[in-house]
């Protein structure tokens, strides 16, 4: 679970000893950190971004892996596993470039420009 990675990276970056120190920074009870670690609950996007930024982890990476953790449907879990496996092998930069390209192609002005060039 990626939540553990984020929590551990934050703990190390802040040189904390106990999870309750993380809980204080997040404004949650110490038991909530335990629930994050066990998979009983999931980090919110805001919490994931906070932890990532303080740990020198790209927030985009954190959000993608947290979303993968949240998948409940078997098919969705398999798709997220494929996406995260590709990310780990190619790095987050490859995904960022790919997503930028996909988003750009869906923009009406870019489609018009591409049609004009064809």
C-alpha atoms as an extended CHARMM CRD file, in Angstrom:
* protein
*
       118  EXT
         1         1  UNK       CA              0.0000000000        0.0000000000        0.0000000000  PROA      1               0.0000000000
         2         2  UNK       CA              1.3540000000        3.3430000000       -1.0650000000  PROA      2               0.0000000000
         3         3  UNK       CA              0.0290000000        5.0810000000        2.0610000000  PROA      3               0.0000000000
         4         4  UNK       CA              2.7580000000        3.3470000000        4.0550000000  PROA      4               0.0000000000
         5         5  UNK       CA              5.3780000000        4.6300000000        1.6320000000  PROA      5               0.0000000000
         6         6  UNK       CA              4.1170000000        8.1980000000        2.0050000000  PROA      6               0.0000000000
         7         7  UNK       CA              3.8120000000        7.9770000000        5.7770000000  PROA      7               0.0000000000
         8         8  UNK       CA              7.2870000000        6.4770000000        6.1570000000  PROA      8               0.0000000000
         9         9  UNK       CA              8.8650000000        9.0360000000        3.8140000000  PROA      9               0.0000000000
        10        10  UNK       CA              7.2170000000       11.8820000000        5.7270000000  PROA      10              0.0000000000
        11        11  UNK       CA              8.2710000000       10.3910000000        9.0480000000  PROA      11              0.0000000000
        12        12  UNK       CA             11.8590000000       10.1310000000        7.8420000000  PROA      12              0.0000000000
        13        13  UNK       CA             11.8660000000       13.6370000000        6.3120000000  PROA      13              0.0000000000
        14        14  UNK       CA             10.6400000000       15.1400000000        9.5830000000  PROA      14              0.0000000000
        15        15  UNK       CA             12.8690000000       12.8460000000       11.6470000000  PROA      15              0.0000000000
        16        16  UNK       CA              9.8540000000       11.6890000000       13.6180000000  PROA      16              0.0000000000
        17        17  UNK       CA              9.9160000000        8.6390000000       15.8400000000  PROA      17              0.0000000000
        18        18  UNK       CA              6.2120000000        7.9380000000       16.2880000000  PROA      18              0.0000000000
        19        19  UNK       CA              3.2010000000        7.8930000000       13.9940000000  PROA      19              0.0000000000
        20        20  UNK       CA              1.2970000000       10.1040000000       16.4260000000  PROA      20              0.0000000000
        21        21  UNK       CA              3.6160000000       12.9370000000       15.3700000000  PROA      21              0.0000000000
        22        22  UNK       CA              2.3780000000       12.5030000000       11.8100000000  PROA      22              0.0000000000
        23        23  UNK       CA             -1.2030000000       12.3990000000       13.0770000000  PROA      23              0.0000000000
        24        24  UNK       CA             -0.6810000000       15.7380000000       14.8070000000  PROA      24              0.0000000000
        25        25  UNK       CA              0.6000000000       17.3250000000       11.5860000000  PROA      25              0.0000000000
        26        26  UNK       CA             -2.3710000000       15.9460000000        9.6330000000  PROA      26              0.0000000000
        27        27  UNK       CA             -4.8270000000       16.9840000000       12.3150000000  PROA      27              0.0000000000
        28        28  UNK       CA             -6.1620000000       13.4690000000       12.8580000000  PROA      28              0.0000000000
        29        29  UNK       CA             -6.1220000000       11.0380000000       15.7620000000  PROA      29              0.0000000000
        30        30  UNK       CA             -3.2360000000        8.5980000000       16.1390000000  PROA      30              0.0000000000
        31        31  UNK       CA             -5.5790000000        5.6840000000       15.4420000000  PROA      31              0.0000000000
        32        32  UNK       CA             -6.3140000000        7.1220000000       11.9920000000  PROA      32              0.0000000000
        33        33  UNK       CA             -2.6600000000        6.6190000000       10.9980000000  PROA      33              0.0000000000
        34        34  UNK       CA             -2.9870000000        2.9870000000       11.9950000000  PROA      34              0.0000000000
        35        35  UNK       CA             -6.1130000000        2.7340000000        9.8270000000  PROA      35              0.0000000000
        36        36  UNK       CA             -4.2160000000        4.2670000000        6.8830000000  PROA      36              0.0000000000
        37        37  UNK       CA             -1.3960000000        1.7670000000        7.3480000000  PROA      37              0.0000000000
        38        38  UNK       CA             -3.7220000000       -1.2370000000        7.5420000000  PROA      38              0.0000000000
        39        39  UNK       CA             -5.8230000000       -0.2020000000        4.5470000000  PROA      39              0.0000000000
        40        40  UNK       CA             -8.9420000000        0.2360000000        6.6310000000  PROA      40              0.0000000000
        41        41  UNK       CA             -9.0520000000        3.8940000000        5.5360000000  PROA      41              0.0000000000
        42        42  UNK       CA             -7.4030000000        5.8120000000        2.7260000000  PROA      42              0.0000000000
        43        43  UNK       CA             -5.4860000000        9.0580000000        2.7040000000  PROA      43              0.0000000000
        44        44  UNK       CA             -7.3930000000       11.9300000000        1.1460000000  PROA      44              0.0000000000
        45        45  UNK       CA             -5.9040000000       13.6410000000       -1.8720000000  PROA      45              0.0000000000
        46        46  UNK       CA             -5.1040000000       16.6710000000        0.2810000000  PROA      46              0.0000000000
        47        47  UNK       CA             -3.3170000000       14.5290000000        2.8620000000  PROA      47              0.0000000000
        48        48  UNK       CA             -1.3850000000       12.6600000000        0.1690000000  PROA      48              0.0000000000
        49        49  UNK       CA             -0.2460000000       15.9270000000       -1.4250000000  PROA      49              0.0000000000
        50        50  UNK       CA              0.7780000000       17.3430000000        1.9660000000  PROA      50              0.0000000000
        51        51  UNK       CA              2.8440000000       14.2610000000        2.8020000000  PROA      51              0.0000000000
        52        52  UNK       CA              4.3860000000       14.0530000000       -0.6710000000  PROA      52              0.0000000000
        53        53  UNK       CA              5.4480000000       17.6940000000       -0.8250000000  PROA      53              0.0000000000
        54        54  UNK       CA              7.0630000000       17.5140000000        2.6000000000  PROA      54              0.0000000000
        55        55  UNK       CA              8.8730000000       14.3080000000        1.5920000000  PROA      55              0.0000000000
        56        56  UNK       CA             10.1950000000       15.4630000000       -1.8040000000  PROA      56              0.0000000000
        57        57  UNK       CA              7.8740000000       13.0580000000       -3.6080000000  PROA      57              0.0000000000
        58        58  UNK       CA              6.0710000000       14.3270000000       -6.6770000000  PROA      58              0.0000000000
        59        59  UNK       CA              2.4240000000       15.0050000000       -5.7620000000  PROA      59              0.0000000000
        60        60  UNK       CA              1.3410000000       13.5500000000       -9.1220000000  PROA      60              0.0000000000
        61        61  UNK       CA              2.9720000000       10.2640000000       -8.2210000000  PROA      61              0.0000000000
        62        62  UNK       CA              1.3220000000       10.2520000000       -4.7950000000  PROA      62              0.0000000000
        63        63  UNK       CA             -2.1380000000       10.8930000000       -6.2300000000  PROA      63              0.0000000000
        64        64  UNK       CA             -1.7960000000        8.1640000000       -8.8440000000  PROA      64              0.0000000000
        65        65  UNK       CA             -0.6440000000        5.5160000000       -6.3780000000  PROA      65              0.0000000000
        66        66  UNK       CA             -3.2430000000        6.5530000000       -3.7670000000  PROA      66              0.0000000000
        67        67  UNK       CA             -5.9740000000        6.2800000000       -6.4170000000  PROA      67              0.0000000000
        68        68  UNK       CA             -4.6910000000        2.8050000000       -7.2380000000  PROA      68              0.0000000000
        69        69  UNK       CA             -4.9390000000        1.8460000000       -3.5610000000  PROA      69              0.0000000000
        70        70  UNK       CA             -8.5710000000        3.0150000000       -3.4590000000  PROA      70              0.0000000000
        71        71  UNK       CA             -9.7490000000        0.8270000000       -6.3600000000  PROA      71              0.0000000000
        72        72  UNK       CA            -12.4270000000       -1.5550000000       -5.1400000000  PROA      72              0.0000000000
        73        73  UNK       CA            -13.4930000000       -3.2890000000       -8.3470000000  PROA      73              0.0000000000
        74        74  UNK       CA            -11.3160000000       -6.2360000000       -9.4320000000  PROA      74              0.0000000000
        75        75  UNK       CA            -11.0460000000       -4.9800000000      -13.0080000000  PROA      75              0.0000000000
        76        76  UNK       CA            -10.1120000000       -1.4840000000      -11.8280000000  PROA      76              0.0000000000
        77        77  UNK       CA             -7.4840000000       -2.9640000000       -9.4910000000  PROA      77              0.0000000000
        78        78  UNK       CA             -5.9120000000       -4.8670000000      -12.3990000000  PROA      78              0.0000000000
        79        79  UNK       CA             -5.8520000000       -1.7560000000      -14.5960000000  PROA      79              0.0000000000
        80        80  UNK       CA             -4.2970000000        0.3260000000      -11.8070000000  PROA      80              0.0000000000
        81        81  UNK       CA             -1.7120000000       -2.4330000000      -11.2460000000  PROA      81              0.0000000000
        82        82  UNK       CA             -0.7620000000       -2.2170000000      -14.9320000000  PROA      82              0.0000000000
        83        83  UNK       CA             -0.5390000000        1.5800000000      -14.7840000000  PROA      83              0.0000000000
        84        84  UNK       CA              1.5540000000        1.6380000000      -11.6220000000  PROA      84              0.0000000000
        85        85  UNK       CA              3.8230000000       -1.1410000000      -12.9140000000  PROA      85              0.0000000000
        86        86  UNK       CA              4.4980000000        0.9130000000      -16.0490000000  PROA      86              0.0000000000
        87        87  UNK       CA              5.1100000000        3.9760000000      -13.9140000000  PROA      87              0.0000000000
        88        88  UNK       CA              7.6310000000        2.1750000000      -11.7830000000  PROA      88              0.0000000000
        89        89  UNK       CA              9.4790000000        0.8330000000      -14.8100000000  PROA      89              0.0000000000
        90        90  UNK       CA              9.4310000000        4.0550000000      -16.8620000000  PROA      90              0.0000000000
        91        91  UNK       CA              9.2900000000        6.6560000000      -14.1340000000  PROA      91              0.0000000000
        92        92  UNK       CA              6.6930000000        9.3260000000      -13.5660000000  PROA      92              0.0000000000
        93        93  UNK       CA              8.0830000000       11.5350000000      -16.3820000000  PROA      93              0.0000000000
        94        94  UNK       CA              6.8320000000        9.1500000000      -19.0450000000  PROA      94              0.0000000000
        95        95  UNK       CA              3.3320000000        9.2370000000      -17.6530000000  PROA      95              0.0000000000
        96        96  UNK       CA              3.3530000000       13.0070000000      -17.3310000000  PROA      96              0.0000000000
        97        97  UNK       CA              4.3130000000       13.3870000000      -20.9890000000  PROA      97              0.0000000000
        98        98  UNK       CA              1.7140000000       10.8570000000      -22.0610000000  PROA      98              0.0000000000
        99        99  UNK       CA             -1.0470000000       12.4740000000      -20.0380000000  PROA      99              0.0000000000
       100       100  UNK       CA             -0.1170000000       15.9010000000      -21.3880000000  PROA      100             0.0000000000
       101       101  UNK       CA             -0.3930000000       14.5410000000      -24.9110000000  PROA      101             0.0000000000
       102       102  UNK       CA             -3.7500000000       12.9150000000      -24.2490000000  PROA      102             0.0000000000
       103       103  UNK       CA             -5.1300000000       16.0580000000      -22.6340000000  PROA      103             0.0000000000
       104       104  UNK       CA             -3.8270000000       18.2100000000      -25.4510000000  PROA      104             0.0000000000
       105       105  UNK       CA             -5.4140000000       15.9930000000      -28.1090000000  PROA      105             0.0000000000
       106       106  UNK       CA             -8.7760000000       16.3010000000      -26.3610000000  PROA      106             0.0000000000
       107       107  UNK       CA             -8.6020000000       20.0950000000      -26.4400000000  PROA      107             0.0000000000
       108       108  UNK       CA            -10.8020000000       21.4670000000      -29.2980000000  PROA      108             0.0000000000
       109       109  UNK       CA             -8.2100000000       23.9790000000      -30.5550000000  PROA      109             0.0000000000
       110       110  UNK       CA             -5.5310000000       21.2890000000      -30.7940000000  PROA      110             0.0000000000
       111       111  UNK       CA             -7.9030000000       19.0010000000      -32.7020000000  PROA      111             0.0000000000
       112       112  UNK       CA             -8.6420000000       21.8500000000      -35.1130000000  PROA      112             0.0000000000
       113       113  UNK       CA             -4.9380000000       22.5530000000      -35.5700000000  PROA      113             0.0000000000
       114       114  UNK       CA             -4.2110000000       18.8670000000      -36.2270000000  PROA      114             0.0000000000
       115       115  UNK       CA             -7.0600000000       18.6490000000      -38.7560000000  PROA      115             0.0000000000
       116       116  UNK       CA             -5.7340000000       21.7540000000      -40.4960000000  PROA      116             0.0000000000
       117       117  UNK       CA             -2.2730000000       20.2030000000      -40.7390000000  PROA      117             0.0000000000
       118       118  UNK       CA             -3.6700000000       16.9890000000      -42.2370000000  PROA      118             0.0000000000
